[in-house]
Amino acid sequence: MVAAYSGKVFWSTGLPAQGAQLRLYEPLKSNAPDMEISQQPGLSGADGSFSLNLKDSPWLDTNLLDELSPLSAQFESVNSPGLHPSDTNRPALEITFQANGKPVQAYLPFRKLHRGYYLPLNPPVDFLPSRDGFAFINYFKPFDPPVSFPDWLGLRRIQGAYGLCGGMSSAAYDYRLARLANPNAPNIRQYTTIPNTGTVLHRFLLRRALDTFGMGGSMIAKVGEWTMLPDLGAAGVQKLTLDEFPTIQQKLDYGQCVVTTLIYVSTNDIKALPGKLCENHQVLAYGYTQTAPDTYAIKIYDCNFPDRDDALLQAQRVQVGVVNGQPVFGFSTYEVIPGVPNRLVRGFFEMPYQPAQPPAR
């Protein structure tokens, strides 16, 4: 008996994903053709719709009883060995698609009733700071925060001028993604001056800055940890940065932007750490070129330098130590902006990002 199945596939923002190839497999150790339930691949159309003809399989009767999965179940990993049909106790939908011209493959748990499938990536974008970044600088007036910060930060009132670099980086990406779905979406360039405290835009930037802190402030704790680590050695920030770079590189290859923390400063005084945290920074990475076998020029939107399309992180693979007679490598990194002194970046890593709908005004 052949059963027909139809559904839709979307990018993580909800934009329909056209041209995705879909196959259905039994949840076995191999996705060899004889384990495929679909008779032939399905292909998503302009609105994301697809259809599959399914072979008769006991899995269609015994493993489709759990229909409580969220409609937009998403995986953060791409091309990961952990995302294999054998990891689910029901059939797995294999989705092969193109992101920025690169092939990507993901497995999602098959659902009988909820037929909307969300890819683990945002739709690819081309980003340019002079067009897609804020026109104003990252410089805000002091205020009493309307939220609670982790106690160890010691923040009861924001003293003096402050920045919302994580919020501005995330929001710039939000506005760019919004325009993909709707060319008439709010234009980030309408904001030419720093928003006053309590305005819609200020509240949005504050919220987006807090989003980068991670669950329970976990990412702020990571910023603190890296601030206290040495530069060199097997446990130094240069080695850790090189370890983290492939994830950032892959996302950039797929046309994703990456909110990135730059570790500028260091301290070994735990009491001084809360004050030092704010001396680090967040930017939005949106592309890169490999300028030499061991050197990368990572394109960034730095909200401290509006409209600069020439801001880069220059990262070079260098030896940072020796362990058991074997060399240890890391990234030596500088922020490079023509006309501005190069700034040492001790290390950098990705911050969490999920798209949000930006305000109209």
N, C-alpha and C positions, 0 to 999 in steps of 0.2 A: 504494500500500500504506500502510495506517495502522498505526502502532505505538503501543502503550500504554506509558506511562512513569509511574512513581510514585516518591515520595520523601517526605522530611520536612523541615520548615523550623523552625529554632529561633532564639531569641534567643541572643546571644553567650554567655550563662551556661549554655546547654543547656536552658532552659525552653522547652517547645513554644510556637510562635508561631501563634496562631489568627487566621484572617481575612485572611491574606496572599494576594494575587492573584499568580499566576505565569503568565508567558508565555515561550516560547522563540523566539529570533531567530537568524537566520544572522549570522555575523560580518562584516556589510557596513557601509558608511558610513551607512546609514540604517536605522532600525527601523520603516520604513513597513509597513503591514499586509501588503503582498505579500512582505515578507521574513520574515514570521512562519512558524515551523515548526509551532507548536502550532495545532490547529484552533480552539480556544477557550480562554479563560483557565481555569486551575485555581484552586481556593480551598482553603486549608489548614483542616483541622478542629481540634477541641479538642486532639488529640494531635500537631498539626503535620503530619499526613499530607495529601498532595495527589496528584492524578493528572492526567495530560495525555494527550490523543490527538495524536500527531505525524503530520504529513504526510510523504510520501515526500520525502527530500532527500539529495543526495549528501553533505552534511556529516555526516549520521548514520553514514555508512560510512567516510569518509576522515578525520574529525577527532575520532573518539572512541577513538583508539588509545592515547593517553597517559592512563593511569588511575592515575598515581602521585601526583596532587595530594592534599594532605592533606585528610582528611575535613572538617576545620573551617576551610577557607580563609576568611579574613576580610579585609575591607577596612576601613580606618580612615575613609576619606572617605565622605560621604553627599551625594547630589545633586551630585556633582562631574562636570564635563565629561570628566574623564579616565576615568571609569568608563562607557565606551560599548562596545556590542558590537563595534565595529571594533577595539578594543584587544586582543582575544583571537583566537587563530588557530583557535578552535572555537566552536560555538554558545554564546550567552550567555543565561542565565536572568534575565529581568527580574522582580524581586520588588517589588511595590507593597504597602505596609503602613502602618498607623497607629501612631504613637508619641506618646502623650500627646495624642491627638486631632489630631495634625499628620500630613499625608500625607508619606511618605518613599518614595523609589524607589532601588533599588540593583541593580547587575548583578553576577552571579556566574558564573564559568566553569562550563559544563555538564559533568557527569560521568556516565558511563554506569554505572559500578559503585558508586562511593561516592555514595550518594543522600541524605546528610545535608547540608543547607545552613544556614549560620549567618549570621544578619543582622548588620550592622555596628554594632548598638547593644545595650546592655543593656536588659532590660525596664524600662519606666518605673516610677518609685517616687515615693511621697510621703514626704518626709523631714522629721523634726522633731527638733531636738537634744535636747529634754527626754525624748523617747521612744527615739530611735535613736542618740544619742551616748553616749559613756562618761560615767559619773557622777563620775569622778575627774579631777583636774587633770593637765595635762601637765608633770610634774615628777618626774624620775627620779634615782636615786643614781649616783655615778661607778662605772665598771667598766672592765675590759680588754676591748675589742671582740674578738669571735671571728672577725672578718673583716678584710680589708685595705682601707683607704681609699686613695684617690689620694694619692700621695706629697706633692703640693703642698699638701694640707690639713694636713700635719704632725700627724696624729692617731695617737698610739701608745697613749694611754690617755685615756678621757673624763674630763677634770678637772672636778671640782665637779658640781653638779646640772646636768642637761641635759634637753632635750625631744625627744620623738619625734612632733612635730606631723604630719609627713607620714605616719608609720605609723598614728597615731590617726585621721587623716582618711580614709585608705584603708580601714582596718579597719572603721570605722563604716559605710562604704558596703558593704563585704563582708558584714557582719552583716545589713544591711537587705535586700540582694539575696538572701541565703540564706533569709530568711523568706518571700520570694515563692514559692520552690519548695517550702518545707516550713514550715508554720506552727509546727511543733514544733522548728524549728532553734534552736541556742543563742541565748539572749537576752543581748544586750550589757549589759543593765541588771543582770545578776547580779554584775558587777564593780563593787564600791562603793569599793574602795581601790586605790591605786597598786600594781601588781604588783611583786613583788620581782625582782631581777636573776636571770635564769636560769630563771624559771618559763615555762610554756608560753605564756602570754599575752605576757610580756615578749619572748620570742624571736620571737613572731609580729609584734609591733609593730615590733621592730627590723628584721626581714626586710622588712616592708611599707614602712618608712621608706627602706631601701636601694633598694627597687624604684622609688621616685620619683626616684632619682638618674639613671635612664636608662642606656643602654648606655655603658659606659666612663666613667660619671660625666658624661655630656654635659649633663644638666640642671643639675648643680651648676656646671658651667662657665658655663651661661647665667645662673644666679643671680649668679655672680661678675661676668660681663660687665655685667649690668644694675646691679649695685651700683656699678660704676665709671663708668657713663654719667651724663651730666648729666640734670637733670629736663626742661629745655626744649629747644626746637629740633627740627629735622627728624630728628635721630638720638637724641633724648632719650627717657627711659623713658615720659613721658606720651604722646608720639606713638606709641611702640611698643605701649603698652597699648591705645590706641584701635584700632590695627591688629589686635590679637589678640582683641579683645572679640567680634567677630561669631562666631568659632568657639565661644567659651564660651556666648554667647547662644543659638546654634542648639542646642547640646547641652542647655541648660536648657529650651528650648522643647520638646525631645523627651523631657523627663522624666528626663534623665540628671543625676547629680551630677558635679561637676567638682572634682578636687583642684587647688587654686590656690595658687601662691606669691605672697606679699605682700612686696614690696621696701620695707623700712622705712628702711634706712640707706644711706649713701653713703661712698665713700672714693676718693681718687685715688692712694693709696699701695699699690702692689702687695704690699709686705711686710705691710701691715696687713690685707690682704684675707681670709686664712684665718680670722682672728678675727672679722671683720665678717660673714662668711657666716651664722654661727649667730645673728646678731641679726635676721635676717629670719625669715619665718614661713610656715607652710602652713595653709590652712583648707580646708573642703569647702563649695563653693557648691552650693546646691540649689534655687534659684529666683530670680526677680527681678520687679520691677515697674518700669515706666517712669513716673516721677512727674512728669515734664515733658518737653517735646520733646527736650531735651539732657541729661536727668538720669535715672540708673538707681539703684534701691535693690536691691542684690544680697544675697540672704539667705545667710548663712554659718553653718556650725557651726565655732566657734573653740574648740579643746580647751583653751585657756587660761582659758576662761570656761564651764565645764560648765552644761548645762541652760538656756542663754540662747537662747530662741527669737526674741529681738529683736535679735540681732547682725546688722549690715548693713555692706556696703561701699557708700558713697555716692559715685557716680562721675558727674561732670559734664563734658560736652564743652566745652572752652575753647580759645581761641587760645593757642598756645605758641611761635609764631615766624612769620617771613615768609621765603619762598624765591622768588626771582625776581618779587618784587612780589605774590606770592600768599600768603594766610594759611595757616598750618599749624596743625592742630588736634590736641589730645590730651585725655586724661582727667585731671582733677584729682580725686583720690580720698582719702577719709577712711574709717577704720573707726569705725563709730558703734555704741556699746553704751550704752543709757541708764544713767546713774549712774556712768559711767566717762568720763574725758576723751577726747574725740575724738583719734584718732591718725592722723597723716599717713601715707598709703600712697603712696610715690613711683611705684609701678607694680605691676602684677600680670599673671600669665600662667598658662596651664594646665600641669599636670604630668602625666606618663604614668600611666595607670591600666589595669590588667587585673584582672578579678575573681579572688579567691582564696577558698578554702574556709576559714572561720574555725574556730578550735579550739572544742571544746565547753566546755572549762574552762581 
